Amino acid sequence: MNVRASSALSRFTVIDLTRARAGPTCARQLADWGADVIRVEAPPSAGEPADFASRHDPDFQNLHRNKRSLTLDLKAPDGVAVLRRLACKADVLIENYRPDVKRRLGIDYETLKADNPHLVYVSISGFGQDGPYADRPGLDQIAQGMGGMMSITGEAGRGPMRAGIAVSDMASGLLAANGTLTALLEREVSGEGQWVTTSLLESQIFMLDFQAARWLIRGEVPGQAGNDHPTAVPMGCFRTADGHVNMAPMPGAWAKFCKALGIGHLAAHPDFATMANRRANRALVNSTIEAVTVTRDSAYWIDIMNAAGIPCGPIYAIDQTFADPQVAHLGIAQAVASPALGEIRLVGQPVHLSRTDSRIAAAAPECGEHTDEILAWLEYSAADIAALRGANIV
């Protein structure tokens, strides 16, 4: 039974040919809003390398919930024939093969477009579909380095530092999903599909946002600022009597911030009075603030600052994050029953729709769990399916 996560995208069928993280993230985004996402996997007999995470690991379960699984050997012509029949009935195909591989397999955009002009074909790569690096293998950390992320992350003088999450993978997956939905909306006007492309490198550069704009517009090369905001002072992490808090007074709230700290007399001090002064004296500003914050515990400062309208919050380990009452109220950790693992909790969607909200309707499928029902939907007979299984095509 094909239970959908939402009715919002339930009219769309999506083929997920991806591996690793960026592509599955894109497909998951569509699955979580109700698209019928069919994950195509190699049969165990095909001997292809496994995905990064084993099937019952948390990572795999989080990436592949709300999908169905079809096994298919795309190295065999009969396997490609099945895929092409599936692509004729699909709205979207997502892939992250190297450009030469998909052409060699005969599942590139131009080939499948000839079969189904309405198909939205989505490609996620490391560096783009053409250009000098098109055939290089791409991974998140490589993109973080080339895309400038590691040069602005961490403390000055400590060397490059990767982010604690797969920023370029996640960004490219989410941006590809955005591009997919844009192409589907445009198809309602033109009646035609199109090729949607993005890369880890482009997505990582896009995520630089204002840091990239500083270079492009002013010629400034941003550096590492640790826990401090790159341009606003003060804004960052400060020690307290029992740990640390983040404090983020907005640029116009300096005087109000000083009053809440109990150092209102310093608001007009010539070293601190303007943002330019504070940038020039960042170390002195921070040490002056921290001399006060260490005298009381984190909970005290969180209450005082928020009451004064100054953004301030705790710095949690992940277990503390999910124990926070606001996080619990938001319900972003959602339970789902897994036949293999029992009841598990996964991270749900952070966006909500009032009528057609998303949910985690099904745990990640077992390998090939839905092969027979998908082939039957493609109008393969029982004898056809048995023949495909006998030839190890599925």
PLY file of the C-alpha trace (Angstrom):
ply
format ascii 1.0
element vertex 394
property float x
property float y
property float z
element edge 393
property int vertex1
property int vertex2
end_header
0.00 0.00 0.00
1.43 3.37 -1.05
0.75 5.71 1.90
1.55 9.35 1.10
3.09 11.84 3.51
0.85 14.69 2.29
-1.64 15.40 -0.45
0.27 18.53 -1.53
2.41 16.78 -4.20
0.49 13.51 -4.40
-0.18 13.88 -8.14
3.53 13.62 -8.98
5.68 10.52 -9.51
9.41 10.90 -8.93
12.24 8.54 -9.85
15.16 8.72 -7.41
18.38 7.41 -9.01
20.65 9.12 -6.51
23.19 8.04 -3.91
25.14 9.73 -1.10
23.34 12.74 0.43
22.56 15.65 -1.90
20.35 13.71 -4.32
18.47 11.73 -1.65
17.85 15.01 0.19
16.19 16.45 -2.91
14.05 13.33 -3.35
13.15 13.24 0.35
11.93 16.82 0.15
9.44 15.80 -2.53
8.49 12.58 -0.76
7.78 14.41 2.48
5.21 16.53 0.65
3.45 13.51 -0.79
5.09 12.77 -4.15
5.34 9.06 -4.99
9.12 8.77 -4.87
10.46 5.51 -6.30
14.02 4.88 -5.22
15.79 2.76 -7.84
18.47 0.53 -6.35
20.74 -2.14 -7.77
19.69 -5.71 -6.98
22.01 -7.30 -4.39
23.18 -9.69 -7.11
24.47 -6.77 -9.22
27.42 -6.30 -6.88
27.35 -2.51 -6.97
28.87 -0.59 -4.06
26.59 0.13 -1.12
25.46 3.62 -0.19
27.38 5.59 2.45
25.14 4.37 5.25
23.92 0.84 5.83
20.21 0.37 5.45
19.23 0.43 9.12
21.57 3.21 10.23
20.00 6.50 11.37
21.42 8.34 8.35
19.81 6.02 5.80
16.50 5.98 7.65
16.40 9.78 7.79
17.27 10.21 4.10
14.92 7.63 2.61
11.69 7.73 4.62
8.43 8.15 2.67
9.89 6.45 -0.44
9.29 3.15 -2.24
12.11 0.89 -3.42
12.49 -0.76 -6.84
15.54 -2.90 -7.61
16.85 -2.60 -11.16
20.13 -3.50 -12.84
20.88 -0.51 -15.05
23.99 -2.18 -16.44
21.70 -4.55 -18.33
19.73 -3.37 -21.40
16.56 -4.94 -20.02
17.02 -2.94 -16.81
17.38 0.28 -18.78
14.24 -0.64 -20.73
12.29 -0.91 -17.47
13.62 2.46 -16.33
12.64 4.09 -19.61
9.12 2.71 -19.29
9.00 4.09 -15.76
10.31 7.48 -16.95
7.46 7.65 -19.46
4.98 7.62 -16.58
7.00 9.83 -14.22
6.94 13.58 -13.71
10.45 13.92 -12.29
13.72 12.00 -12.46
16.58 12.89 -10.09
20.11 11.64 -10.71
23.67 12.37 -9.60
25.70 10.32 -12.09
28.77 11.81 -13.72
27.83 13.24 -17.15
29.60 10.51 -19.11
28.01 7.70 -17.09
24.39 8.65 -17.74
25.09 9.08 -21.45
26.77 5.68 -21.61
23.80 4.06 -19.84
21.36 5.77 -22.21
19.47 7.54 -19.42
20.61 11.11 -20.09
18.19 14.01 -20.41
18.00 14.17 -24.20
17.31 10.43 -24.47
14.54 10.41 -21.86
13.10 13.69 -23.12
12.50 12.02 -26.49
10.40 9.39 -24.66
8.61 11.86 -22.38
8.75 15.59 -23.24
6.92 16.38 -19.99
9.70 14.95 -17.79
11.49 17.28 -15.36
15.01 15.83 -15.27
17.10 16.88 -12.26
20.88 16.53 -12.14
23.04 17.16 -9.08
26.80 17.02 -9.55
29.97 18.02 -7.77
31.04 20.77 -10.15
28.47 21.12 -12.93
27.50 19.25 -16.10
30.31 20.76 -18.17
33.50 22.73 -17.74
37.04 21.69 -16.75
36.00 19.89 -13.55
32.79 18.25 -14.80
34.13 14.71 -14.56
35.78 15.09 -11.16
34.21 13.23 -8.22
32.67 15.71 -5.82
31.98 15.42 -2.09
30.69 17.85 0.51
34.02 18.63 2.15
35.69 19.25 -1.21
32.93 21.75 -2.03
33.21 23.37 1.40
36.90 23.97 0.73
36.57 25.20 -2.86
33.44 27.19 -2.13
35.14 29.30 0.55
33.24 27.88 3.53
36.27 26.48 5.33
38.16 29.78 5.04
35.53 31.65 7.06
34.69 28.90 9.59
36.55 28.56 12.88
38.88 30.81 14.82
41.44 33.06 13.19
44.89 31.53 13.01
43.69 27.97 13.59
43.63 26.92 9.94
40.65 25.92 7.76
37.66 24.32 9.46
34.76 22.38 7.95
31.24 23.02 9.14
29.74 20.45 11.49
27.10 19.44 8.96
27.18 18.62 5.23
26.36 22.18 4.17
26.93 21.85 0.42
25.18 18.47 0.21
22.12 19.73 2.08
22.06 23.04 0.22
22.30 21.44 -3.21
19.57 18.94 -2.34
17.21 21.62 -1.07
17.98 23.98 -3.95
17.45 21.16 -6.45
14.06 20.47 -4.88
13.25 24.17 -5.21
14.28 24.07 -8.87
12.18 20.95 -9.40
9.05 22.61 -8.04
9.76 25.71 -10.14
10.02 23.56 -13.27
6.79 21.74 -12.40
5.00 25.07 -11.97
6.36 26.29 -15.31
5.23 23.04 -16.95
1.65 23.94 -16.07
2.02 26.90 -18.47
4.21 25.45 -21.25
3.26 21.79 -21.02
6.96 20.87 -21.31
9.51 19.51 -18.90
13.09 20.74 -18.72
16.53 19.95 -17.35
17.20 21.25 -13.82
20.85 21.27 -12.79
22.83 22.31 -9.73
26.13 21.37 -8.16
27.69 21.15 -4.73
30.14 23.89 -5.68
27.47 26.36 -6.87
25.25 25.63 -3.88
28.09 26.16 -1.44
28.99 29.49 -3.04
25.31 30.50 -2.95
25.27 29.73 0.78
28.11 32.20 1.37
25.45 34.88 0.89
26.61 38.19 2.42
30.18 36.92 2.75
30.33 36.45 -1.02
28.70 39.85 -1.54
31.44 41.48 0.54
33.99 40.23 -1.99
31.97 40.82 -5.15
30.91 44.36 -4.29
33.67 45.74 -2.06
36.61 43.47 -2.77
36.76 42.37 0.88
38.10 38.87 1.52
36.33 37.67 4.70
38.37 35.73 7.21
37.65 33.52 10.19
35.85 35.14 13.10
35.22 32.13 15.33
32.05 32.57 17.36
31.86 36.28 16.65
29.65 37.68 13.93
31.84 38.65 10.97
30.69 42.28 10.82
28.40 43.10 13.78
29.98 43.80 17.19
29.04 42.56 19.72
27.30 39.44 18.51
28.56 36.03 19.54
29.24 33.54 22.28
30.02 34.68 25.83
31.07 32.78 28.95
28.75 32.66 31.93
29.15 31.27 35.44
28.07 27.81 34.29
28.79 27.67 30.55
28.14 29.90 27.55
25.30 31.77 25.88
24.83 33.42 22.50
23.96 37.09 22.64
22.96 39.03 19.54
22.07 42.66 20.15
21.07 44.20 16.85
23.15 47.17 15.62
20.73 49.77 17.00
20.33 48.10 20.38
23.79 48.76 21.86
22.57 51.16 24.56
19.71 48.85 25.54
22.12 45.92 25.69
24.51 47.81 27.96
21.65 48.73 30.28
20.54 45.08 30.53
24.11 44.09 31.35
24.29 46.75 34.06
27.00 48.76 32.27
24.79 51.47 30.83
27.43 54.08 31.57
29.68 52.54 28.90
27.17 52.85 26.07
28.53 56.26 25.05
32.19 55.45 25.72
34.25 56.63 22.71
35.69 53.13 22.19
32.19 51.62 21.98
29.70 54.27 20.87
29.44 53.38 17.16
29.59 50.13 15.24
32.83 51.31 13.62
34.30 51.92 17.08
33.21 48.52 18.29
34.62 46.76 15.21
37.96 48.46 15.78
37.90 47.42 19.44
36.25 44.00 19.18
38.53 42.30 21.71
37.99 45.05 24.28
34.22 45.01 23.71
34.06 41.25 24.17
36.25 41.17 27.27
34.20 44.00 28.85
30.98 42.08 28.25
32.38 38.77 29.42
33.69 40.28 32.66
30.01 40.82 33.49
28.43 37.68 32.04
30.70 35.32 34.00
29.21 36.63 37.24
25.80 34.98 36.67
24.59 31.71 35.22
23.31 31.18 31.68
19.63 30.98 32.66
19.86 34.40 34.32
21.24 36.10 31.23
18.80 34.35 28.90
15.89 35.65 30.96
17.31 39.17 31.41
18.21 39.66 27.77
15.02 38.28 26.28
12.98 40.41 28.67
14.91 43.43 27.35
14.27 42.41 23.73
17.87 41.30 23.15
18.15 37.92 21.35
19.93 35.50 23.69
19.90 31.73 23.89
21.65 28.66 25.26
24.26 26.60 23.43
23.02 23.03 23.44
24.40 19.62 22.75
22.01 17.80 20.41
20.35 15.82 23.21
19.60 19.12 24.95
18.20 20.55 21.73
15.56 17.84 21.51
14.80 18.14 25.24
14.02 21.86 24.97
10.31 22.58 25.61
9.95 24.76 22.51
11.51 22.06 20.30
9.17 19.50 21.84
6.21 21.83 21.23
7.17 22.28 17.56
7.10 18.50 17.08
9.98 18.36 14.62
11.05 14.97 15.99
8.41 12.61 14.59
7.82 8.95 15.33
7.35 6.31 12.64
7.07 2.53 12.77
9.88 0.63 11.07
9.34 -3.09 10.43
13.06 -3.66 11.00
13.74 -1.26 13.88
10.44 -0.79 15.67
9.32 2.74 16.49
11.98 5.30 15.61
12.06 9.09 15.58
13.25 11.16 12.63
13.58 14.86 11.85
10.43 16.13 10.17
9.92 19.09 7.87
10.53 22.58 9.32
7.86 24.16 7.08
4.15 23.71 7.76
1.09 23.99 5.54
-2.24 24.63 7.23
-4.27 22.17 5.12
-1.80 19.72 3.57
1.01 19.46 6.10
3.83 16.94 5.81
4.33 13.90 8.01
6.60 10.90 8.16
4.23 8.27 6.85
6.65 5.39 6.27
10.13 4.39 7.35
12.83 3.83 4.76
11.92 0.81 2.60
13.78 -2.45 2.50
15.77 -3.03 -0.69
13.32 -3.83 -3.49
10.36 -3.90 -1.11
7.98 -2.46 -3.72
9.46 -3.96 -6.89
6.53 -6.20 -7.79
3.84 -3.58 -7.17
5.72 -0.95 -9.19
6.30 -3.33 -12.10
2.62 -4.31 -12.02
1.72 -0.59 -12.17
3.94 -0.40 -15.28
1.77 -3.19 -16.73
4.32 -5.97 -16.54
2.57 -9.32 -16.22
3.34 -11.82 -13.50
5.26 -13.85 -16.09
7.23 -10.76 -17.15
8.16 -10.03 -13.54
9.21 -13.63 -12.96
11.40 -13.46 -16.07
13.05 -10.23 -14.91
13.74 -11.81 -11.54
15.10 -14.94 -13.16
17.55 -12.83 -15.18
18.55 -10.85 -12.05
17.33 -7.62 -13.69
15.25 -6.85 -10.57
0 1
1 2
2 3
3 4
4 5
5 6
6 7
7 8
8 9
9 10
10 11
11 12
12 13
13 14
14 15
15 16
16 17
17 18
18 19
19 20
20 21
21 22
22 23
23 24
24 25
25 26
26 27
27 28
28 29
29 30
30 31
31 32
32 33
33 34
34 35
35 36
36 37
37 38
38 39
39 40
40 41
41 42
42 43
43 44
44 45
45 46
46 47
47 48
48 49
49 50
50 51
51 52
52 53
53 54
54 55
55 56
56 57
57 58
58 59
59 60
60 61
61 62
62 63
63 64
64 65
65 66
66 67
67 68
68 69
69 70
70 71
71 72
72 73
73 74
74 75
75 76
76 77
77 78
78 79
79 80
80 81
81 82
82 83
83 84
84 85
85 86
86 87
87 88
88 89
89 90
90 91
91 92
92 93
93 94
94 95
95 96
96 97
97 98
98 99
99 100
100 101
101 102
102 103
103 104
104 105
105 106
106 107
107 108
108 109
109 110
110 111
111 112
112 113
113 114
114 115
115 116
116 117
117 118
118 119
119 120
120 121
121 122
122 123
123 124
124 125
125 126
126 127
127 128
128 129
129 130
130 131
131 132
132 133
133 134
134 135
135 136
136 137
137 138
138 139
139 140
140 141
141 142
142 143
143 144
144 145
145 146
146 147
147 148
148 149
149 150
150 151
151 152
152 153
153 154
154 155
155 156
156 157
157 158
158 159
159 160
160 161
161 162
162 163
163 164
164 165
165 166
166 167
167 168
168 169
169 170
170 171
171 172
172 173
173 174
174 175
175 176
176 177
177 178
178 179
179 180
180 181
181 182
182 183
183 184
184 185
185 186
186 187
187 188
188 189
189 190
190 191
191 192
192 193
193 194
194 195
195 196
196 197
197 198
198 199
199 200
200 201
201 202
202 203
203 204
204 205
205 206
206 207
207 208
208 209
209 210
210 211
211 212
212 213
213 214
214 215
215 216
216 217
217 218
218 219
219 220
220 221
221 222
222 223
223 224
224 225
225 226
226 227
227 228
228 229
229 230
230 231
231 232
232 233
233 234
234 235
235 236
236 237
237 238
238 239
239 240
240 241
241 242
242 243
243 244
244 245
245 246
246 247
247 248
248 249
249 250
250 251
251 252
252 253
253 254
254 255
255 256
256 257
257 258
258 259
259 260
260 261
261 262
262 263
263 264
264 265
265 266
266 267
267 268
268 269
269 270
270 271
271 272
272 273
273 274
274 275
275 276
276 277
277 278
278 279
279 280
280 281
281 282
282 283
283 284
284 285
285 286
286 287
287 288
288 289
289 290
290 291
291 292
292 293
293 294
294 295
295 296
296 297
297 298
298 299
299 300
300 301
301 302
302 303
303 304
304 305
305 306
306 307
307 308
308 309
309 310
310 311
311 312
312 313
313 314
314 315
315 316
316 317
317 318
318 319
319 320
320 321
321 322
322 323
323 324
324 325
325 326
326 327
327 328
328 329
329 330
330 331
331 332
332 333
333 334
334 335
335 336
336 337
337 338
338 339
339 340
340 341
341 342
342 343
343 344
344 345
345 346
346 347
347 348
348 349
349 350
350 351
351 352
352 353
353 354
354 355
355 356
356 357
357 358
358 359
359 360
360 361
361 362
362 363
363 364
364 365
365 366
366 367
367 368
368 369
369 370
370 371
371 372
372 373
373 374
374 375
375 376
376 377
377 378
378 379
379 380
380 381
381 382
382 383
383 384
384 385
385 386
386 387
387 388
388 389
389 390
390 391
391 392
392 393
